[in-house]
């Protein structure tokens, strides 16, 4: 058993049995084809799944992610899922090349993003891409540590209510 939040140094009573959860992570890692790069209808929207945000905030992140997904489905808007991993349990697939395929990327409460992921989102926006974001975007890195604020402040303006600064 690994205490939930072990990477942050602030373990909480909830714990996950790695023997039970590892097969699920392995399945997702080895079978991404149902989730990403589906081009049958050429979706122009990418929905970001931040594995570290799910790992560290669990239910609050899942509510945002699933809520965004259901809103897109209910609106009949085709979308791909873009995996932002932690490089330990789930590999990252959020390259700038992949992000550039979309007119819009949605970051639903993606609190935990690595420095490289933050930079890719900023590069996407600075090259003309549009983001829809809410919550504490990039407030912590992929290991739940507080990151250098200079880069993260640019990203957080994307989630400021009414902000149209970059997109």
DACOR-V489956 format. One line per field, one symbol per residue. ss: DSSP state (2 for helix, 1 for strand, 0 for the rest). A space follows every 10 residues. Layout:
ss=???
This chain:
ss=0111022200 0111110222 2222222222 0222000000 0000111111 2222222022 2222222222 2222000011 1111000000 0000022220 0001111100 0100222222 2222220001 1111000001 0000000022 2222222220 0000000
